[in-house]
Amino acid sequence: MPFINFPAREINCKLVYYGPGLGGKTANLQWIYDHTGSAQKGKMISLATETDRTLFFDFLPLDLGTIRGFKARLHLYTVPGQVFYEASRKLILKGADGVVFVADSQEERLDANLETLDNLREHLTEQNLDFNTIPYVLQLNKRDLPSILPIEELSRQLQVKGEPIVESVAINGQGVFETLREVAKLVLTALRNSA
């Protein structure tokens, strides 16, 4: 459920980047943050643990339009990839308005992708969020590596509800803003339909 800031005339939407450890969630947020004008974004906050990071920042995109005179401000979060941070992942999903699943395209990471996808569905249910209706985009990351599965195979294994699929190489920005645009579009459409 988005938070509405009436004095600023903004609708605040929470987008969560979810996926297996080292799949590219942090690379996505880092690229977006580094390539967004400073007037449009807040400070990036990193909660570091011994082996993983959770990142957060918010920004006000210029080209998303308005909903009943309100601008949309996006708050982007990553979850820790490692399974032993389950409580953190659950907490970060709380109140999510949209989710990007960042899948690692490498063949040897397919099981980790599938396990994490099951984990996402379970955690959304625990947060009273419906996986079938939440705005959701599947990003197939690391498309530049040698041991990747074909798009068709990854889609067959990981696409679960006809969601948009974006190929990416997050470390160099390929597909990063396209993914963000897709999920933002779905979130704003859902907001307009409920307004």
C-alpha angles and dihedrals in degrees: 000000000000120000114235118214102198099186091052092038090230135137110212114213125190116218118187124201106210130179147109122312115284091008095126107270093127091044089056094052093042091053093048091047094047093048099045121092115256092237089060100050142059126222119296112240120202122194103197126199127182094274109014145028135224113207130197136177138146132220142175111232115213100216106047096092125216138290112218090334095313124118119223117241114194123214110199122202136177124204124220108263100215116095094229089069090065095130091053092049091051093049094048091053091056109116095004115166094191140006134212114199107208106204122194106232095208114116093230090055097058094099091049089051092050093046092049092047090054088047091052093052091049093049093047089054090050088053091050091249119136113229090202094059106028113105104259138177128188114217117195102206135189093040089156096068124099102234099054128138118241116265091246092056094046091047092050091050101038110025105094110166109020092272121165114272122211125188114219151174097199097187090065097032098251108152094355100113090035089058092048091048091051095051093042090051091052092047093049092047089052090049093049091049091052096043 
